[in-house]
């Protein structure tokens, strides 16, 4: 059994290691299942847990930690009181801390059966990002209120979540302006979403370009997953009373909250994390999972894969995941056991 572990925060190349344990995998308890993982993504949030956040003291865990919260695999065994799942069944899991391993024990209600026709790779990506999209759109609706539909700006539009936001904006007629890092990223976005304006922050006049695309109207909402020094520029583009929705830290550096004119201009900063999704009612979570399944079945092209690496090559995978301009999500894979009936990972 292979497991990626770390005992302190820092550069993944220095703190992550692959541990090979000869002991058998753990047994699931009541209401739990054991999943043999086949594919798991390298999300930015996974790397934050390994590296820590700028400006915060390093966390020194009291026990060995394994990154990862999402993945796809096959049910290996089930514990008592698990009537709905069976060994050999394909499932996607979230939240399931410790998925950068060959096996993970997870509560059965955190496993979603994968429909026929959905590839292993799509299944590995079909929960965290779509559920984050759901959380962002709820925050967006709350921020817009009676003011209508925008305009809205999103940063890192070429990211996996950014592409989902763009697809939803096209579908719902949201006046969205996409912000990307460079010209190549802008070209890809224009090819995928030709009706949505794209602006590159590498242009010195990018703020003026944003204002042009909004017809001179200040932004009602900014969806930001970059943070850092860019935050001050984003706030200058917001209308008084506008909302900055922050849900990630892809950028470097920090911005001190007191430096932002929040009180003077009546601005709101709202944090969104997919972890808040676990606080929703079972009925609400079921509706959200149904939405994610619909995306996976009908628009698999939205779940772009940047590269695939075996779990043993975790450091190469992390290096690829951190590359600027990367398009899609990097995956960590494990081979199927010999004689498995399911199709190979695509």
MONOR-V350927 format. One record per residue. N is the residue number from 1. RES is the residue in one letter. D_FIRST is the distance of its C-alpha to the first C-alpha in whole Angstrom. Layout:
N RES D_FIRST
N RES D_FIRST
This chain:
1 X 0
2 X 4
3 X 7
4 X 10
5 X 13
6 X 16
7 X 19
8 X 22
9 X 23
10 X 25
11 X 24
12 X 21
13 X 21
14 X 22
15 X 20
16 X 16
17 X 14
18 X 10
19 X 8
20 X 6
21 X 5
22 X 6
23 X 7
24 X 7
25 X 7
26 X 10
27 X 13
28 X 16
29 X 19
30 X 22
31 X 23
32 X 19
33 X 17
34 X 13
35 X 12
36 X 10
37 X 11
38 X 13
39 X 15
40 X 16
41 X 19
42 X 20
43 X 23
44 X 25
45 X 24
46 X 21
47 X 22
48 X 25
49 X 23
50 X 21
51 X 25
52 X 27
53 X 30
54 X 33
55 X 36
56 X 34
57 X 33
58 X 29
59 X 27
60 X 25
61 X 22
62 X 22
63 X 19
64 X 16
65 X 15
66 X 13
67 X 16
68 X 16
69 X 18
70 X 18
71 X 16
72 X 17
73 X 15
74 X 15
75 X 16
76 X 13
77 X 15
78 X 18
79 X 20
80 X 23
81 X 26
82 X 24
83 X 27
84 X 26
85 X 23
86 X 21
87 X 18
88 X 18
89 X 20
90 X 19
91 X 19
92 X 20
93 X 19
94 X 21
95 X 21
96 X 17
97 X 17
98 X 13
99 X 13
100 X 11
101 X 8
102 X 6
103 X 7
104 X 10
105 X 13
106 X 17
107 X 20
108 X 21
109 X 24
110 X 22
111 X 21
112 X 23
113 X 24
114 X 24
115 X 27
116 X 28
117 X 29
118 X 27
119 X 24
120 X 21
121 X 21
122 X 24
123 X 22
124 X 20
125 X 23
126 X 25
127 X 25
128 X 25
129 X 28
130 X 30
131 X 30
132 X 31
133 X 34
134 X 35
135 X 35
136 X 37
137 X 39
138 X 40
139 X 41
140 X 43
141 X 45
142 X 46
143 X 47
144 X 49
145 X 51
146 X 54
147 X 54
148 X 53
149 X 51
150 X 50
151 X 50
152 X 47
153 X 45
154 X 41
155 X 39
156 X 36
157 X 38
158 X 36
159 X 32
160 X 30
161 X 32
162 X 35
163 X 35
164 X 35
165 X 37
166 X 40
167 X 39
168 X 40
169 X 43
170 X 44
171 X 44
172 X 46
173 X 48
174 X 47
175 X 49
176 X 46
177 X 46
178 X 43
179 X 42
180 X 40
181 X 40
182 X 42
183 X 44
184 X 41
185 X 39
186 X 42
187 X 43
188 X 40
189 X 41
190 X 44
191 X 43
192 X 41
193 X 43
194 X 47
195 X 48
196 X 47
197 X 48
198 X 46
199 X 46
200 X 45
201 X 45
202 X 45
203 X 49
204 X 51
205 X 53
206 X 50
207 X 51
208 X 54
209 X 53
210 X 51
211 X 54
212 X 56
213 X 53
214 X 54
215 X 57
216 X 58
217 X 56
218 X 54
219 X 51
220 X 50
221 X 46
222 X 44
223 X 40
224 X 38
225 X 35
226 X 36
227 X 38
228 X 39
229 X 43
230 X 43
231 X 43
232 X 47
233 X 48
234 X 46
235 X 48
236 X 52
237 X 51
238 X 51
239 X 54
240 X 55
241 X 53
242 X 50
243 X 46
244 X 44
245 X 40
246 X 38
247 X 34
248 X 32
249 X 32
250 X 32
251 X 35
252 X 36
253 X 38
254 X 39
255 X 43
256 X 44
257 X 45
258 X 48
259 X 49
260 X 49
261 X 52
262 X 51
263 X 54
264 X 56
265 X 55
266 X 54
267 X 50
268 X 47
269 X 44
270 X 41
271 X 37
272 X 35
273 X 31
274 X 29
275 X 28
276 X 32
277 X 31
278 X 29
279 X 32
280 X 34
281 X 35
282 X 33
283 X 36
284 X 36
285 X 32
286 X 32
287 X 35
288 X 33
289 X 30
290 X 33
291 X 34
292 X 30
293 X 30
294 X 33
295 X 33
296 X 30
297 X 32
298 X 35
299 X 34
300 X 31
301 X 32
302 X 32
303 X 28
304 X 29
305 X 26
306 X 26
307 X 23
308 X 20
309 X 17
310 X 14
311 X 11
312 X 11
313 X 15
314 X 15
315 X 18
316 X 20
317 X 19
318 X 21
319 X 24
320 X 25
321 X 24
322 X 27
323 X 29
324 X 33
325 X 34
326 X 31
327 X 31
328 X 28
329 X 25
330 X 22
331 X 19
332 X 15
333 X 14
334 X 11
335 X 12
336 X 13
337 X 12
338 X 15
339 X 18
340 X 17
341 X 21
342 X 20
343 X 22
344 X 20
345 X 19
346 X 22
